[in-house]
């Protein structure tokens, strides 16, 4: 298996594709005048890479990017890889509290950023985090709270004092000696860390998952192989690039197969459907809610997806009914499902285009090349028989290097024998197909976003009116799960549901805002005093089931977004007693 692995850096892979298919289209957008062949794209990335060198970015330095799927994101990804800088991907939904932590913990030396997204003003946040930015010369930022951060690289049309403009770095790069660039490239190793993605943890603090060229190039290759990608294919990338879904399952799968990429800045059903139709895309990636949004859109039947054959539905549990509709109504008869986690680069298992239909709609496939797995009893560590659930553990080339500056957390996740413990419950059948049956770890998956309750809990504890809080996931037809905050108030204090939501909204990402807020007198506990979250979930499910079901409507949720087909289930202010 391992002999099939690619031993190239991302920059080397780009050079190989640009030399073999120089005039084939590499990247295209339908909503802006940006189209590049592989040769044009490679040359553009190299110019920007040299521009990064001109402002002091070197091999091993961390460069954060806070942006939607704009062309500059793609350029930064490959440019940093070409000089061995580590790309730190930032969730576009982050607010000030989260961004401050990430910049501090990651030791980022530079930040590439756009104006903002969905009502969050990135420029305002950075100026608040860096009060001296406005009076600093570009590249000479000096902030006591962010000692590593020196350069802000701005993508947009404003005048932002103290920053480099993204486009200016191309001219700066042209002045850099090409020999210096080539020497740096020659010094790179496929085993170097090149990507750092932040994932929340049970400690409440996000952890920087360190991934290498080797990790993500080969995972991308395996993904593309399962979908039978060639240079004739076109993938519509609708999912965020800051996730492994977009970066690895999308970009790296295309890079390793010379497959063209059609990108959308962020998911909008009409734009995605237009892109698939106009560009003749043969594949599209998305979480179940994205496919649902397209299938239920009033304009869906006006579009023709004549060349669409494959893609990936992943990120959250994939309803069989939706899978079958996507096959029948969108023509994606070769649709696939993959399973994994960021710590595994991310894919461990995947269905193939020619797997039996039942396997493709009811399992997450078989192990990918170079990956081994076991299903163990969470209590004893003994391997479970076929069809008996246990914790899914994996080992292979795709396992992360570790969490950045968190050795203890790394040891808790990757054991001494190299097994990565997922915290997910799985079962494997006699044919090697895996099913994900549940989770051990306390995590909520909302529309493909992993949400760790501890992070929200620890933030809510900062509210002076809150005595205790437990955050749980509750079922949602639209998103798989929604966030519920169960709160005990301090004596004599008062808060409304909206007060709680607004408090979170101002400081954390939108998907972490509790849709439901329940005020309680006490929490159910064990004899030893441990809070029983499963009982809270049972109580919540009971409350939800008491609401009138089946009344689908278009309603604004607590994030102010219009959600088609969502059942509006409000939980009023209640007092719940533990049994």
N, C-alpha and C positions, 0 to 999 in steps of 0.2 A: 504494500500500500504506500509506504513512505517514499518508495522510488518514484512514484507518480507526482510527488510534491514539486512545486515550483520554488526554486531557490533564487529568487530575484527580489530586489527592492521595488517599491512602487514606481520610482523614477525609471528604473531599468525596464519594467513592464511597459511603461508609457513609450519609451524609446522604441521598443520592439514593435509595438503596434503601429506607431507613427511611421516606422520604416517599411513595414509590410503593407499597410493600408493608408498611405499618406493622403489620398484624396477622398477617402470615404468619410462621411459625416460622423463626427464624434459626439457633438453636443448641439442641441437645438432647443429654442424656446419659441412658443407661438405668440406670446404676449409682449415681446420686445425684439429688437433687431439683433439677435445674437445667434449666429450659426458658425460653427467651426469644424473644419476637417480635423483628422487626427494630427496631421503635421502642424496645422495652424494652432491647434489647441496646445500641443506640446511646446511650440515656440513661445506662445503667450505665457504659459506657466513658467518656462525657463527665465523669461525676462523678469517676471515678478519675483521669482526665487532670488535672482541676482539683486533685485531691489531690496529684498529682505536682508541680504548680506550687507548692502550699503548702509543700513541703519543699525547694524551691529548684531543681527540675529545669526547665531552659529549652531552647529550641530549640537543637539541635546537641549537647546533652549526651548521653552514652552511658549507657544503662540495660541492664544484663545481666539475663537471666532463665535460671535453672537449675531447671527443673521438667519434669515429665511433662505430658501433654496435659490438664491440669486447666483448669477454666473461667477461673481467674485468668491462665493463659497467654494465652488469647484476649483477655481484657479488657486486659491489659498491651500486647499487640500493637497494638490499635486506639487505646488511650489515648496511648501514646507517639507514634503517628503523628499524632494530632490536635493535638499541641503541637510537633511537629517534633523530638522527641527520637529518637535513633538506638537501635533495639533491637538489642542484642548477644545472639545466641542461643547457648546453651551446651549442648553434648552432655550428656545425662543420665548417660552412662557415665564422665564425667570424674572423675578422682581429684585429690588434692592438687597433685601436680606440674603437671598440665595446667591446673588452675584458677588456680593462682598466676600462671602465664605469661599466661593469657588476661586476667585482671583487670589485670595490669601493662601488657600490650601494648595493650589496648583503651582504656585511660584511662577505664574505667567509673566514673561518679559514683555510681551506685546499683546494687544487686543485689536482684532479686526471687527468692526461693528457697523450696522446700519442705523437708520434713524430710530426705528422702533417697530413694534408689531402689536396689533390688536389692542390699541389704547395704552400700551406701555411705552413710555418715552425713554429709550436707551440713552440718548444724549444727556437728558436731565439726570438720570440715575448715575451715569459716569461722572458728571460734574459734581454731584453730591458726594460720591465716593472719593473723588479726586479734586478737592477744592483748589489746588494750585494749578490745575490743568490750564485754565484760562490765561494764566500769566507765564506758563512754561513754554520754552522753545520745543518744537516737535522732536521727540526722541530723548528729551532731557527731563521727563517727569520725575519728581522726587516727592513721594508720599510716604510718611512714616508708617501708616497702616498697610501700605502695599509696597514694600521696599523693592521688590523685584520688578514691578511694572514700570517700564520706561517709555513705551511708545503706544499711542493709540492711532490706529489706521482706520480712517473714516470712509464709509461708502455711502454717498448721498449727495444732495444738492445744497445743503446748508454750508455756511461758513462756521466751522467749529474750531475756535482758537486752541492752540496747543497740540493739534493733531496733524498727522500726515494724511493727505488725501490718497485714496487707493490708487488712482490713476497716475499720480506723481511718481510712484515707485517704479513704474515702467521706465521712465526716462532716467531715473537714478540707476536702475539696473543696467541700462545700456552702457553706462560708464564703468562698470565693473569688469575687470580683467577676466576674460573667459577661462584662462588657465587656472585661476583661483577656484572658479566654479567647478571645473573638471576634477581638480585635486580633491575637493570636498566630496564630490560624487563618488570618486574612487575609494574613499575612506569608509563608505557606508557599508553596513552589513545587514542582510535580511533579518537577522535576529535582534536588531536594534528596536527599541520602543519607538513607535512613530505616531501613535494615536492614544489619546486619553479621554475616556468617556465617563462622565459622572453618573453614578447610580446611587440612589439613596440606600440606606442600610438600617438594620434594626437598632443601631445605636442612635439613629436620628440624624447622623451626619453623613452627607453624601461622600462617596468614596470614588477616587479616580482610578478607573480600571485601565491598566497599562497593557496595550496591545502592540505587537510588532508587525513589521512588514510581512513576515512569514505567516503570522496568525491570519491576517485579514486577506492577503493575496490568495492564499490557499483555500480559505473558507469561501471566498468569492468564486474561485474556480470550481469548487465542489457544487456550489449553488447553481452556477451557470450550466454545469454538466447535467444536473438533474432536470433542468428545463430545456436541454438540448439547444443552448444558445450557439449562434454562429455570427459571422460578420453580416449576415443578411437580416438579422433580427433588429428590432427597435423596441427598447423598453421605455415605457412612460413611468417616470419616477415621481410619485405623488406624495410619498412619505418623507418626513424631515430627514435631512442629511445628518443632523446632529445625533440621530439614532443609528445603531448598527443596521437597522432595517434599510435605511436609505444609503448609508455609506458602504456597507459590505454586501448585503443582499442585492443592492442596486448597483452602485458605482463599481465596486470590485468585481462583481459578476460580469459586468459589461467590459471592463478593462481586460480581463483575462480571456475574453472571447471576441474582442474587437466589435462588440455589439454597440450600436448607436444608442445614445441616451436622449430622450425627450423629457425635459424637466418642467415642472410647474413650481412657481415660487412658494405656494402653499396650497393646500387642498381646497378647491372649489369645484363642486360637481360639474358645472357647465364648462369650466375651463378644461378639466380633465377629459370630459367626453369629446370636446372639440379637438384636443390634442391627439387623442387616440384616433379619431376619424381623419383629421387633416394630414397627420404625419404617417398614417398607415402603420400604427404600432402593432407589433405582434405579441406584446406582453405588457402587463401593468401590475404593479404591486399595490397593496393596500391592506388596512385593517378591516375587519368586517363592517364597521360603521361606515367606512368610505364606500364600500360596494353597495350597502343598503341605501345610502344617500343618492347614489346614481340610479339604482333600480327604481326608487320611489320618486325620482325627480319628474316633474310634469313634462320636461323636454326629452326624457329618456328615449322614447320611441321615435323621435325625429332624427336620431343619430344612427349611423351604420358603422359597425365595427368589423368590417369584412375581413381584415387580416389578423384580428386578435385570436390567439390560440392558447397562450399560457400566461403565467405570472404567479405571484405568491399571495395567499391570504394568510395572514399571521398577526401576531401582536396581542391577541386575546383569543379566547375560545371561538372556533369557527362553527357557527350553526350549520348543520347539514342542509337544512332547507335553503339557506342563503347560498351555500356552495352549489347546490343543484340549480338554483335560479341563475347564478352567474354563468354556469356552463350552458344552460339552455337559452338564456336571453341575451348574453353577451358574446356567446360563441367561444368561451374559454374552456374548451373541452379537455385541455391539457393542464388545467389549473393545479397548483401544488400547494402543500402546506409544509412549513418547517417549524421546528421547535429548537429552542436554545435559550441562551442568556448572554448578556453583554460579556460576562467573564469567560465565555466560551467562543467569543469572536464573531458571531454569536451562535451559529447553527451547529447542532449536534445530530439531529435527525431530519429527514426530509422525504416526502413522497416524490416519485418520479412521474413524468408525463404518461408513461405506459404502465404504471401500476394499476391493478384492478380498481374499478370505480369505488367499490366499497372501502378499500384501503385508503383511497384518497379523500374520502369524505368522513371517515370515522376514525382515522389514526393520524399520527404526525410522521408516519413513514419509518424507514429503517436508518441505521447508523450511516453517517457519511464516511467516505474513505479517510483513513487516518485517525478515526475516533473510536474509542472503545467505551463501553458503558456497562454498568451493573445496576440492578434494582435491589436495594437492601432494606431490611427491617430497620426503621429509624432508631429503635431501642437497642437492638443487639448487633446490628451491622452485618448480620448474616444475609446471604443472597437469597432472594425470594424465588419461589417456583414461578413458572410461566403463569400469566393471568392473575397473579397475586400482587396487589399494589405495594409499593415501597418507595423509598427515596431514590430518585434518579441521580446517579453519579457518573461523571464522564472523565475521560483522560485522553490526552492526545496533543497533537501539534497545536491545537486551537486554544488550549488553556492559557489564560492570561499570565503575564509575568508577575502580577500581583497588584495590590492596591497601593497607590502612591503614598509613601510615608506612613503606611499603616501596616506594619509587619504582623502585629497580633491579629488584626482582622483578616489578613491574608492567611495566616495559619489556621484560623477558624473555618475558613472556606475551602482551602486546598490542603488536604492532609499530607502526612509525611510520605505517603506512597504516590503522591501526585494526583489523587482523586479529587475532582471538583464537586463539592456537595451543592446541589441545586436548591434544596429545600422544597422541590416539587415532588408530588407523588405520581408515580407512573406504573404501568404494567406492560409487559412485553409478551406477545403471543408466540406460538411455536414457529411461526414464519419470520420472526424478528421485527414485527411491526409494533411500535410503541403507541400507547394511549396515555395521555395526561389526565389523571383522575382527581387531582386536588393539590393542595399546598400545605407544607408544614410551616413555612415561614409566614409571618404576619404581613402579608402584602395585599394591596388592592390593585386590580388591573382594570383601569377605566379607559375604554376605547384605545387600547394599545399602550397607554402610559402606565408604567409601574409606579405606584404610590405607596410609600412606606408610612404607615400610621404614626410611627414614633416621631418622625420629623414634624408632622402637623401637631401632634400632642405637645411636643416640647416647645413649639412656638406658642400654642394657645396657653400654656402655663405662664407665659409672660404677661397675660392679661390679668390685671389686679383683681378682677371680679371672679375669676375662675379658681375654684379650690382643687378640683380634680377633673380629668378629661380622659376619655377613651375614644379612639377613632376606629371605626370598623367599615367594612365594605358591605353594601346591601345590594340585592339583585336589581338589575336594570335591563329592560328589554332592548334599549337603544345602545347602551355602552357596555353591557356585561355586568358591570358593577358601578355603583355610585358611592360617594363618600358620605358617611354619617358621623357627626360629632355628638357623643353622649357626654353631657356636662353636669357636674355638681358645682353649684355656685357657693361662694362664701356667704356666711350669715349676713343678712342685711343688704346684700348686693343684688343687683338686677342687670340682666342683659336680655335683649331680644334675639331672635334667630337672625334677623338682618344685621344686628350689631356684630354677631360672631362672624357672619359671612364677610362683612365689610372689613373687619379686622384682619382676616386672612387675605382678602383680596388685595389689600394695600401692601402686603409684604411677601406673599408667596405666589407661585404660578397659578394660573387660572384653574387648571385641572385639579388642584388641591383644595379648592374652595368646597366646603361641605354643602352638598345639596340639601341634606337633612340635618337639622339640629334638634336634639332632644334633651330637655332638662330633667334630671333625675335626682332622687333623694339619696340613692346609694347604688353601688354596682354589685352584681352577683360575684361571690368569692368562694374559693375553696376553704377547707378547714384550716389550711396554713395561711390563708389571707391572700392568695393569688387571685387576681381578677380573672373571671371566666369569660373571655371574649366570645367564645362560641355561644354562651347563653345570651349575651348581648345581641349577637347576630340572630339568634332564634327569636328573641323578643321583637327585634326590628322587623324581621320577616313577617311575624304575626301581625304587627301594626300595619305594614304595607298591604298585606293580603286583605285587611279589613276595608281598605279603600275600594271604591267602585272600579272594577277592572274593565278593560276593553274599550275605554273611551279615548281613542287616539285623536290627538289634536296637535296643531303647531303652536307651541307655547314657548315663552322665554324662560330659560332656567335661571338659576342664581348667578350665572356668569353673563347674563344678558344676551346669550346667543339664541337664535332660532333653531330648534331641533325638530326636524320633520319626523312625524310619527311617534314622538315621545309621549308616553302616558304621564300626565301631570299628576303626581301623587304627593300632595303636601302633607307633612306631619305637623300638626299644630303643637303648640306648647303643652306638653304633658308632664305629668309626674309619674314615674315608673318605680315600683317597689320590686326589689329583687326577692325571689322566692327562697 
